[in-house]
Amino acid sequence: MLSAVPVQVRGISAFRLFAYPDFWEKTRDFYQATLGLPLEFSNPEGGVALFRLGGVALLVERIDREEPESAELVGHIVAINFEVADAGHAARVLESEGVPITGGPEKQGWGGTLLFVEDPSGNGITLVELPRG
């Protein structure tokens, strides 16, 4: 039975992705230095870094390899799209930095261009160049 008063979702507050200890700093640095996201907070001892993109946060969290659910979190189902001005340029820059490019850049039927890359922890992210006009 549905409630008469629905949950009032106001938007997305944060995206979370996870990294094992040996990749956490590289993953944090990837988002800060390679993609240029503004780092708002970093606690290496606690294993968390926070990037703020407008009203949405990106949290990079370190997790223990020994925890049973860890294998289900790292490198799985992170659906983050970052808008870029030029996907071709982004591909050249990231390739020169040694970032694994897993697909594209590829023009889509809807007019945008997608570029698929991996961060140092193996989390797949998408860079999208939106259609102009």
N, C-alpha and C positions, 0 to 999 in steps of 0.2 A: 504494500500500500504506500502510495506517495504521500509525503508530508504536504500539508497545506501551505507551509512556508518553506520554500526551497533554500538551499545553501546559497549565500550571496558571495560568489567568487568575484573578486575585484580585479584580478589580473594575475600575472605570474610574478612571484616575488624573487625566485631564485632557480637556477639550474644547478644541479650538483653532479660532479663527476669524481671518480675515485682513482687513486694511484697507490701502488705498493710502495713501501719505504724506499727502495732503491731507485725509484723513478719519480718520487714526489717533487723534489727540487727541480728536476729537468722539466717536469710537466708544468709546474708553477712558472718557471722561466720562459717556457714556450708561449704561454698565454700573455705574459708581460712583455718580454723582449722581442719575440718573433712576430706575434700578432699585434703588439702594441696596446693591449688592454690596460687601463689604469688600475694599478694595484692599490686597493684601499687598506688592506690589512694582511699581514702574513705572520704566522706563528709557527716557525719550523719545529719547535719542541712539541707543540700540540698537533702539528700536521694539518693545518688548515690555512688556505689563502683565499681571500675574498677580492673579487674584481667587481666593480660597479659599472653597469652599462645603462645609463639613464636610471630608470626605476627598478631595473632587474639586476640581481646579483648572480655571479658565477662563483661557486664554491668548489675549490679543488681540495679534496679531503684525502688524507693518508689513512689507509686501513691495513690491518694486520693480515699477512698471508695465511696465518694459522686459523683465522676465523672461518667457519664453514661457509658463510654466505659471501665471503670475499670473492671467490671465483665467479660468482654470479653478478658481481658489481663491476669489476674492472674490465674495461674493453668491450662492454656489452651495452647496446641500446642507449647511446647518448645521442639524442637528436637535437643538435644545436646548429642553427644556421646563422652565420655571421655575414652581414651584407658588406660587400666590397665594391669599390668603384670600377675595377677592371680585373676580371677573373684571370685573364691571360697574364697580366703583370704579376698578380698574386702568385700564380703558378711558377713563374720564372724566379721570383724572389724566394719563395719557399723551397723550390728545388735547389737553388744555390745554397740554402741553409741546411740542406740535407733532410728536409722534412719529407716523409713518405707521402707521395701523391698516389692515391688509390683509384682515381678516376677523374677524367676531364682535364682541362675545362671543356665542357660540352654544352653547346647551345641547345636549349629545350624548346619544344613546340609552343610553349606559352610565351616565349620571347626572352626569358632569362638565361643565364649561363651558370652552370654548376661546376664546382671544383671540390673533389673529395680528398681529404688529407687525414693523417693520423697524428695525434699528439704523441709525446714520448712514452705514454703508458698504453698506447694502442687504441685509445678512444677515437672513434671516427667522428669527424666534424665536417660540415659542409660550408663552403664559402659560396655565396650567391651574388651574382651581378644581376640586379633587377633590370627589366627592360626600360629603356629610356622612352619618354614621351608620354 
